[in-house]
Amino acid sequence: MKKSLVLIIFVAVAWVMMYQWGDSPETQQILQEIDKNKAYQQPVRPEPRQPAEEIQLIKPASGLPQGHLFDENPVVDLIIGLNHFALCLGHLKVKDSNEPVKLSAKQLAYLQPYYDACETEQKIMSLYNQNNIMLKLQGAANDDRLKLLMKVGALNTEDWRLIQEWVVDMKAQELLLASALVERYLFVNSENDLATALGSRDARYNGMMVEQGFALLACKKGMDCSHSSGLMLTRCADDERACGLNYFEYVEAISLSGFKRDLATTVDWIKHTFAL
């Protein structure tokens, strides 16, 4: 009898959670926003755009401390900088090591102008090399966010509280870092509200949805998510279907049955969990 009662309660809670995030008005609105931000209407498939002949890696900002390109806070500047230049830094590392290029002809053709810009702007890249990273970190040794990033081992409930406090005030590009921290916490604590809302116990799938969800929110918050953005160029290097598409078009291109709904559910969960 007790076992039956527990099962009934569990099913009821799961149903409520799936209703709360799976078919809520917020979820429906997010689905509409994904469609609205595409640069085309179904059933027409987008033609991938061609890359610009010349790429500008960054538009310099004024009023920042020396050695900073994105933010006056050294941790925030480091996070955004490493994300913005991830593809460049990876390309230069592979080139220096003489490793074989693992890109398709389509990817290489699209990314070559960006790679050329990386090689001509290595002075900018040097601001985010290993030595300068250490200098930035030394200036923020007591920053709780840095301690959380550097923590070895599983994140606990106190870490989760700090993440929740941090995410509320994050700039658009910082949300990509939040994605990594949230994924890390949920991977260990697999019994969570998001897993219930998605109806999935696959931690890797749920983590992928968290990554996509935070990317979508970062795009909505003002991060450049166009076909030539750092976000989409990096996706292009990982998946040739992303080459020439903006983020919303890419979501459409990779969508399998239920993917967009799971993405909208995840975004709804993120917004509720972190009061965004």
C-alpha positions as CSV (number, residue, x, y, z in Angstrom):
1,M,0.0,0.0,0.0
2,K,2.8,2.4,1.0
3,K,4.7,1.6,-2.2
4,S,1.6,2.3,-4.3
5,L,1.0,5.6,-2.6
6,V,4.7,6.7,-3.2
7,L,4.3,5.7,-6.9
8,I,1.1,7.8,-7.2
9,I,2.7,10.8,-5.6
10,F,5.8,10.5,-7.8
11,V,3.7,10.3,-11.0
12,A,1.6,13.3,-9.9
13,V,4.7,15.4,-9.2
14,A,6.2,14.4,-12.6
15,W,3.0,15.3,-14.3
16,V,2.9,18.7,-12.7
17,M,6.5,19.4,-13.6
18,M,6.0,18.4,-17.2
19,Y,2.9,20.6,-17.4
20,Q,4.7,23.5,-15.7
21,W,7.5,23.6,-18.2
22,G,6.5,21.4,-21.0
23,D,3.3,23.1,-22.2
24,S,3.3,26.4,-20.3
25,P,2.5,29.7,-22.0
26,E,6.1,30.6,-21.6
27,T,7.2,27.5,-23.5
28,Q,4.8,28.3,-26.3
29,Q,6.1,31.9,-26.5
30,I,9.7,30.7,-26.7
31,L,8.8,28.4,-29.6
32,Q,7.3,31.4,-31.4
33,E,10.4,33.5,-30.7
34,I,12.6,30.8,-32.2
35,D,10.6,30.8,-35.4
36,K,10.4,34.6,-35.5
37,N,14.2,35.0,-35.3
38,K,14.8,32.8,-38.3
39,A,15.7,34.8,-41.5
40,Y,13.3,32.6,-43.6
41,Q,9.9,31.0,-43.3
42,Q,9.1,27.3,-43.7
43,P,9.1,25.3,-45.9
44,V,11.9,27.2,-47.6
45,R,15.3,26.0,-46.4
46,P,18.0,28.7,-45.9
47,E,20.8,29.0,-48.3
48,P,24.0,29.2,-46.2
49,R,25.6,32.6,-46.6
50,Q,29.1,32.9,-47.9
51,P,31.8,34.2,-45.6
52,A,33.1,37.7,-45.9
53,E,36.4,38.1,-47.7
54,E,37.8,40.0,-44.7
55,I,36.9,39.3,-41.1
56,Q,37.2,41.8,-38.3
57,L,38.0,39.8,-35.2
58,I,36.9,42.4,-32.7
59,K,35.7,46.0,-32.6
60,P,37.9,47.6,-29.9
61,A,36.0,49.1,-26.9
62,S,37.2,52.2,-25.1
63,G,37.6,52.9,-21.4
64,L,38.9,49.5,-20.4
65,P,42.0,48.7,-18.5
66,Q,45.1,47.9,-20.5
67,G,45.1,44.3,-21.7
68,H,41.3,44.1,-21.5
69,L,39.1,43.9,-24.6
70,F,35.6,43.1,-23.2
71,D,35.2,44.0,-19.6
72,E,37.0,45.8,-16.7
73,N,36.6,42.7,-14.4
74,P,39.6,40.4,-15.2
75,V,37.5,37.2,-14.7
76,V,34.7,38.4,-16.9
77,D,37.1,39.7,-19.5
78,L,38.9,36.3,-19.5
79,I,35.7,34.3,-19.8
80,I,34.4,36.4,-22.7
81,G,37.8,36.6,-24.4
82,L,38.5,32.9,-24.4
83,N,35.0,32.2,-25.7
84,H,35.2,34.9,-28.4
85,F,38.6,33.7,-29.6
86,A,38.2,30.0,-29.0
87,L,38.2,29.1,-32.6
88,C,41.3,31.3,-33.4
89,L,43.2,29.9,-30.4
90,G,42.4,26.3,-31.4
91,H,43.4,26.9,-35.1
92,L,46.7,28.5,-34.1
93,K,47.5,25.6,-31.7
94,V,46.7,23.0,-34.4
95,K,48.8,24.9,-37.0
96,D,51.8,25.1,-34.6
97,S,51.6,21.4,-33.9
98,N,51.4,20.4,-37.6
99,E,48.4,18.2,-36.8
100,P,46.3,17.2,-39.8
101,V,43.2,19.4,-40.4
102,K,40.0,17.5,-39.4
103,L,37.5,19.6,-41.4
104,S,35.4,18.9,-44.4
105,A,36.0,20.9,-47.6
106,K,32.8,22.9,-46.9
107,Q,34.0,23.8,-43.4
108,L,37.4,24.7,-44.5
109,A,36.2,26.9,-47.4
110,Y,33.8,28.8,-45.0
111,L,36.3,29.2,-42.2
112,Q,39.4,30.1,-44.1
113,P,38.9,33.9,-44.1
114,Y,38.5,33.7,-40.3
115,Y,41.6,31.6,-40.0
116,D,43.5,34.1,-42.1
117,A,42.4,36.9,-39.8
118,C,43.5,34.9,-36.8
119,E,47.0,34.6,-38.2
120,T,47.3,38.3,-39.0
121,E,46.0,39.4,-35.6
122,Q,48.2,37.3,-33.3
123,K,49.0,40.3,-31.2
124,I,45.4,40.4,-30.1
125,M,45.5,36.7,-29.5
126,S,48.5,37.1,-27.2
127,L,46.3,38.9,-24.6
128,Y,44.7,35.5,-24.0
129,N,47.7,33.2,-24.1
130,Q,48.8,31.2,-21.1
131,N,51.0,33.9,-19.6
132,N,48.4,36.6,-19.8
133,I,45.7,34.3,-18.5
134,M,47.8,33.8,-15.3
135,L,48.3,37.5,-14.9
136,K,44.5,38.1,-15.2
137,L,43.8,35.4,-12.7
138,Q,46.4,36.8,-10.2
139,G,44.4,40.0,-10.2
140,A,41.2,38.2,-9.2
141,A,42.5,35.5,-6.7
142,N,39.7,36.2,-4.2
143,D,36.9,36.3,-6.8
144,D,34.2,33.7,-5.8
145,R,33.4,33.1,-9.4
146,L,37.0,32.2,-10.2
147,K,37.2,29.8,-7.2
148,L,34.1,28.1,-8.6
149,L,35.5,27.8,-12.0
150,M,38.8,26.3,-10.7
151,K,37.1,23.9,-8.2
152,V,38.1,20.3,-8.7
153,G,35.5,17.6,-8.2
154,A,31.7,17.7,-8.0
155,L,29.8,20.9,-7.4
156,N,27.6,20.9,-4.2
157,T,24.4,22.6,-3.1
158,E,26.4,25.7,-1.9
159,D,28.0,26.0,-5.3
160,W,24.6,25.7,-6.9
161,R,23.4,28.7,-4.7
162,L,26.4,30.7,-5.9
163,I,25.7,29.8,-9.5
164,Q,22.1,31.0,-9.1
165,E,23.2,34.3,-7.6
166,W,25.8,34.8,-10.4
167,V,23.6,34.0,-13.4
168,V,21.1,36.7,-12.6
169,D,23.6,39.5,-13.3
170,M,25.5,37.9,-16.1
171,K,26.2,39.6,-19.4
172,A,25.0,37.9,-22.5
173,Q,28.3,36.2,-23.4
174,E,28.9,35.1,-19.8
175,L,25.8,32.9,-20.1
176,L,27.8,30.4,-22.1
177,L,30.0,29.9,-19.1
178,A,26.9,29.5,-16.9
179,S,25.9,26.7,-19.2
180,A,29.2,24.8,-18.4
181,L,28.7,25.2,-14.7
182,V,25.0,24.2,-14.7
183,E,25.8,21.2,-16.9
184,R,28.5,20.2,-14.5
185,Y,26.2,20.4,-11.5
186,L,23.3,18.6,-13.2
187,F,25.5,15.8,-14.5
188,V,26.3,14.7,-10.9
189,N,22.9,15.6,-9.5
190,S,20.9,13.8,-12.2
191,E,17.6,13.7,-10.2
192,N,16.5,17.3,-10.9
193,D,13.6,19.4,-12.1
194,L,14.9,19.7,-15.7
195,A,15.2,15.9,-16.1
196,T,11.6,15.6,-14.9
197,A,10.4,18.3,-17.3
198,L,12.2,16.8,-20.2
199,G,11.2,13.3,-19.2
200,S,14.8,12.3,-19.7
201,R,17.4,10.6,-17.4
202,D,20.1,10.9,-20.1
203,A,22.5,13.4,-18.4
204,R,24.4,14.0,-21.7
205,Y,21.2,14.9,-23.6
206,N,20.0,17.1,-20.8
207,G,23.4,18.8,-20.7
208,M,23.3,19.4,-24.4
209,M,19.8,21.0,-24.0
210,V,21.2,23.2,-21.2
211,E,24.0,24.4,-23.5
212,Q,21.6,25.2,-26.3
213,G,19.2,26.9,-23.9
214,F,21.8,29.2,-22.5
215,A,23.0,30.0,-26.0
216,L,19.5,31.0,-27.0
217,L,19.1,33.2,-24.0
218,A,22.5,34.8,-24.7
219,C,21.4,35.6,-28.2
220,K,18.2,37.2,-26.9
221,K,20.2,39.2,-24.4
222,G,22.2,40.8,-27.2
223,M,25.1,38.4,-28.0
224,D,26.0,38.3,-31.7
225,C,24.5,35.1,-33.0
226,S,24.7,35.9,-36.7
227,H,26.2,33.5,-39.3
228,S,29.5,35.3,-38.9
229,S,29.6,35.4,-35.0
230,G,32.1,33.6,-32.9
231,L,29.3,31.3,-31.6
232,M,28.3,30.2,-35.1
233,L,31.8,30.0,-36.5
234,T,32.7,27.7,-33.7
235,R,29.6,25.6,-34.4
236,C,30.6,25.5,-38.1
237,A,34.0,24.0,-37.1
238,D,32.1,21.3,-35.1
239,D,29.2,20.7,-37.5
240,E,29.2,21.7,-41.2
241,R,25.4,22.2,-41.1
242,A,26.1,25.4,-39.0
243,C,28.2,27.0,-41.7
244,G,26.5,30.1,-43.0
245,L,23.5,30.0,-40.7
246,N,22.5,32.1,-37.7
247,Y,21.8,30.4,-34.4
248,F,18.0,30.2,-34.9
249,E,18.4,28.8,-38.4
250,Y,20.9,26.3,-37.1
251,V,18.4,25.1,-34.4
252,E,15.9,24.6,-37.2
253,A,18.4,22.7,-39.4
254,I,19.4,20.2,-36.6
255,S,15.9,19.8,-35.2
256,L,14.6,16.3,-34.9
257,S,11.2,15.4,-33.6
258,G,10.7,17.1,-30.3
259,F,14.0,18.9,-30.3
260,K,12.6,22.5,-30.5
261,R,10.0,21.7,-27.8
262,D,12.7,20.3,-25.5
263,L,14.8,23.4,-26.2
264,A,11.8,25.7,-25.3
265,T,11.1,23.6,-22.2
266,T,14.8,24.0,-21.1
267,V,14.8,27.7,-21.7
268,D,11.6,28.0,-19.6
269,W,13.3,26.0,-16.9
270,I,16.4,28.2,-17.0
271,K,14.3,31.4,-16.8
272,H,12.4,30.1,-13.7
273,T,15.4,28.6,-12.0
274,F,17.6,31.6,-12.4
275,A,14.9,34.4,-12.3
276,L,16.0,35.6,-15.8
